[in-house]
């Protein structure tokens, strides 16, 4: 749900659904099934095991096995309950009419549920079911990691952090600086050790998300991804939205808590070591590596861990998607306002109308989305500008220098340093390109399907 070169776990949000007129709409957000057989008033359906949670004025209904879920109005959730209890389509319509005084097309609603993969059988016909997505560490069961959601655990993390803060107040010289990363005079050793420690911490960060989500019954899957110019490892914990809020927030913040716990432990280990020793230098370098991903988490415009916390607290279904749509809408409005007087006098032609995408959202979501769109645009522009002005030129300069440093005239140490730079820095950039292309192709395939 949140994902990054510091970590993040990537959690898809429920599709928004509303009750319009006499229909109950369900927005599909996951696996689609083949077209269901004809549905009549006497048809009964068998639903898969579904989880239901109330969220303000809506209900989140989902199937954990496929990580597919949808937001429904109260009438939709009630229809799911009645169908699940074995009532026919006609009896479900009658019950809803008696309870609400409105008419509902339950046959179409059953078709929507089947498309979501929520229906196992329609009458005597089995509904084809897609293979559920693979989970990372499938052998890890909720009972194995149930302590990850124990309410005492955050208190222990807080106590460890408080102890480290006390030590740093008394010993401010222990605060790390960038020079602590240069613990060896050999650049290749610094690069290789830093890469090994950084990826180890990143994996531990994502495992914290996975373990916490698994304790809540969510399968979870870790994979590589990209966020703007960053190569990230991310954990898909779609389905955590069905869990209680405390469990959701714990899963979102588990990675940050892991980094803070490691950093706090390193501060406590640094205090008794003699400054200037190898042990002190290694601990200081590890401390800085544990802290470096944390500022990245504040970049909520890249959907980091804190982004999902913000999305949950604001009650938004898809803060990033809606914010991006609103930003594009405002950009189009700004471009149209710059048209000539002649174009304006012609009036708005058919097809030129561009409605505000945030207008369909509830008031509390609308405010949050509009504010977030500003953060999204400004943050993205700043990130890409920094990449173009600093990161890319530095990477190119280092790679060119490494290539020139190869050859018999540079000695063993010079060639080793050059190869290390090419492998570590060049490998990360190649991996970013491969990951970006793979994910882009996967999204295109999913869209075509």
N, C-alpha and C positions, 0 to 999 in steps of 0.2 A: 503497500500500500504504500510504502515509503521508499525512496529509491535514489541512489546517488553515488558519486565517487566518495562521498561520505555516504551513508546508507539510506535506504528508504524502502518503504513497503508500499506496494502498488495495489490499492484497493479500488475496484470499480464500484461506482455508486449505483443505487437502484434507479431504474427508469421511472420517470414521473408519470402517473396516471391520474385521470380525473373522471368524474361522472358527468357526462354531457347529455342532457335531455333524458332519453329513455335507455341509453346504453351505459354499459360499464366498460371502460376502455382499459386495456392492460398493455403497457409498452414493453415489447419484447427486448431483452437486453442480452440474450445468450443464445444457446443452441436451439436451432429450429428443427422441428420434426416434419415428417412427410404429412401431406394433407390428410386430415382425419376423415373417417366415413361420414355419411349423412347423419345428421343429428335431429331427432324428433322429440316431441314433448315427453315421450315415454322412455327416452334413453337415459341410462344410468352410466356414470363414469367411475373409474377407479383412479384415484390420485396417488402419485408417489408420496413418499414421506416429506411433508412440507413443514417449514418452520414459519412462525408468524410473530411479529412484534409490532406494537403500536408506536407510531412516531408522529407526535403532534396530532394533526387532523387526518392522518393517513395511516395505513398499515403496510408494513414491509412483509411481503410473502416471498419465500424463496426455497430453493432445493439445494441443500448443502453439497450433495454429491456432484452436481454439475456447476456449482457456484453461479447459479442463475437466480435472480430475484427481481422483484417488481414492486413499485409502490401503488397501492390501491386505495380508493376511498372506502369508507366504512361498509357501504353496500357491497363492494367487491369482495372484501374480506368475509362478510357474512355469506355471500354466495359460495365462496370456497369452502367455508365451514359446512354449509348445507349439502353441497355436492359430496364433500368428503364423508358426510354421515350416511350417504347412500340414497339421498333423495334424487328423484328423476329431474330432468330439466324442467318439465312442466310444474312439478311440485315445488321446485326451487323458485320459479317465477311467481307462483301463487303465494308462497311464504313471504317473499320480498315485497309483493304488492300489499299484503296484509300488514306488514310491519312498517312500510314507508309510504304507502299510498301512491307509489310510482310504478311504471311499467319498465321492465328490463328484458333485454334480449339475451337470455342465458345461452342459447345455442351458439351465437357468435362469441360469447364470452368463453365457452368451452373450447371453441376453436383457437382463441387467443392463448388459453392455458396450454393447449396441446402444442402450439407453436413454441411456447416457452420450454417445453419438455416437462411440464408438471403432470401430465396425464399418462397413466400406464395403459388403461383400456377405455375404449368408448363402446359401450354395449358389449358385444362378443368379440370385438376386434381389438387386437393389441396395437398400441401406437408405437411405431419404431422409435427406439431410444438411441441417442448418440452416445458414443463412448465418453465417459467422464474424463476431464483433463487430469493428467498425471500430477501427482503430488510429490514434493521432495521428501525424502526420508519416510516412505510410506509405512515402515515398520514402527515408527514412533506413534504411540497411541496417547490419547488424552490422559489416561490414567498414569502414564509414565511421567508426565510433566505437569500434573495438576497443581503442584506447589508454585508454579510460575504465576498463578493468579491468586495466591494467598494474600490476604490484605496486609499481612505483616511485612511482606517483601519490600514494598515501597518505603516503609519505615526504616528498614535496614539500610537501603540505598541512601536515604536521607541522612541517617546517622553517620555513614561512612563519608558522605560528602561534607557534612558539618565538621567532622574531625579533620579532614584535609584542609578545609578553609581555615580552621584554627591554626594549624601548622603553618600555612602560608602567611597568615597575619603575623605570626611570631617570627617566621623565617622568610621574608620576601625575596631573599636571594635564591630561593628554590624555584621561583617562577621561571619557566623556560623561555628562551629566546631562539631565534632562527639559527644562531651559531651552535646551539646544542645538537642540531642535526648533523653538523660537520664533526662528528666525534672521531673520525679517522682521517689521516692525511691522504689516504688513497680514495679518490673520487669514485672509483668503481665499487669499492667496498661499501661506501656510504649509499650509493644508488641501489645496489643489490639488497643490502640489509634493510634499507628504507622501504623498498618495494615489497620485500617478504613480510615485514612487520605490518605495513599498511594493508596489504591484502588479507593478512591473518585477522587483523582487527575488523576489517570490512566484512569478512565472512562471519566473524563472531557477532557483529552487529545485526546482520541479516538472520542469523540463527536465533537471536533473541526475539525478533519478530515472529519467526516461524514457530518457535517453541511456545510462545505465549498464545499465538493464534490456535495452535494445535490443542493447547489446554482447554480452549473454548470450543473445541470440536470442529475447527476450520482446517481443511487439508493444507493449503498453502503451498506455494511453489517458488523457488528461488531461480533467478535467471539474470543474465546480463541485459542491460538496456542503455539508452542514451537520454540525457536531459540537456538540450542545447549542445554545448561543446563538451559536456562531461560524459565520460564513460562511467556507468553506475552499475552496481549490483542491486537488484530490487526483489522484493518478496511480495508476490501476489497473494493477498489474504482476503480476496473477495469472499463474502459470506460473513465476515466479522460484523457487518451491519445488522445481522440478525441477533447478535449477542447483546447483553445489557451494556449500558453506557460505560460502566466502570471497566468491563472487560475490553470494550472497544478502545478506550483511551489507553489502557495498559498495553494493548498490542501495538498501538501507534507509537507510544513513547518508550517501548522496550529497548530499542536500539540506542537511543540517547542515554537511557539509564545505564546500559552496558558500558558505553564509552565513559560516562562520568564515574562509574564504579571502578573501571580499570585505571582511569586517571587519578582518582582519589587514593587507590591502593599504591600507585607508583609514588605519589607525594609522600605517603607514610613510609615507604621504603627508602626514599631519597634522604629523609631527615637524618637518619643515623650514619649514612655513608660519608666518607671523607671526600670533600670537593677535590676535583682534579684527578681522581682515580678513574680507571677504566669502567668500573662498576657504576660510579656516579655519572659518567658521561653517557653510558648506555641507558641508564634509567631516565636521565633527562631527555634523551632523544626519544625514547619510547613514550614518555609523558607528552611531549609535543605532538607526536603522531596520533596519540589517543584524543588530543584536544582539537586537532586541525579540522576534523569533519564537522564539528559542532557549529561553527559559523555558517557553514553551508546549509544547515537545517533551517536557518532563518530565510533562505531564498525560497519562500513559499510559492513563487511564480514558476518554479520547476517541479512542483508537486513532491516536496520532501515530506518527512515525517510530520513536521509541524503544520504542513498544508492540510493533512488529513485530520489533524486535531482541530484546526480552524474550520474546516468543512463540517465536521461533526457538531461543533459548538454553535455554528451559525444555522444549522439545520438545513443546509443546502444539499441537493441531490447530486449535482455535478458542478461544483464551484468553478473549476478550471474550464470546462466545456462551455458553460453559460457565460463566464467572464470573457472568454475568447470570442464567442458569438456577439456579445454586446460591444466589445472593442472594434470588431469588424464593422458592425452596424454604425458606430459613431464615426469610423473612418470614412465609410461611404457617404454618410451625411455631410461630413466636412468637405469631401470632394465635390458633392453636388452643390454645396453652397457657393463654390467658386465658379460656377457656370456663368456664361454671359447673360446679359439682360434679354437677348433674343431668345435664348433657350428657355429662360424662366417664363417669358410671355407666352410661349407655346403651351404652357401648362404641363402637368404631369401626365405622360401618356400611359396607356395600359402596359403593364409590365415594369414600369418604373417604380411602382409602389414598394416600399421597403419598411415593413413594420418592425417596431422595436421588439427584439426577441425576449427581452426581460419583462415585457408587459404581461406575459402569460404566467409569470411566477407569482407566488404569494408575496405579500408585502415585505416580510422579513427576509426572504431570499433575494428579492429585487434590490434592496438596499445593499446587502452584502455583495451581490454580484457586481453591481456598479462600482463599488469601492474597490473590489478586488481587480476589476478590469484595469484600473489605473495602475495598481501595483504590478499587474501582469505586463502591461506595455512598458512602463518605466524600467522595471527590473530586467526584462528581456533585452531591451535596447542597451542598457548598461552592460549586461553580460556579453553580448555580442560585440559591442564596441571594445571592451577590454580584451576580448579574444583577438580581434583584428589588430589592435594597437600594441598589445603586449605579448600575449601567450603565443600566437602564431609566429611572429617574428623571432621570438626567443627559441622556439622549437626548431624552426628552420635553421637558425644560426648554429645551434648545438649539433644538429644532424649534419650540416655541411662541414663543421669543424671535425666531427667524428670521421666522416668519410675522408677528409684530407689527412687525418691522423693515422690512417692505415698505410702499411707498407713497410718494407725492410729497413727503411731509414729512421724509423721512429722507436725502435727497440721493443722489447717484450712488454714493458709496463705501458708504453704509449699505445701499442696495439690493443692491449687488454682493456684500457680505458675506453678507447674508441669503439671496440666491439660491444662493451657493456652499454654505452650510450645508445648505440644503434639497436641493440636488442630490447632494452628497457623502454626507452622513449619511442623508438620506431615501432616497437611491438604494441604499445598502448594505442598509438594513433591508427595502426592497421586494424587492431581489434575494434576500435571505435567505428571505423568505416564498415567493417564486416557486420558488426552488431546493428548499426543503423540500417544498412541495406536489408539484412534479414528481417528485422522488425517491420520495416516499411513494406516488404513483400508480403509478410504475414497479414498486415492490416489490409492490403489491397485484396488478398485472397478472401479474407473474412468479409470485406465489403461486397465483393462479387458474389459470394455465397448468399 
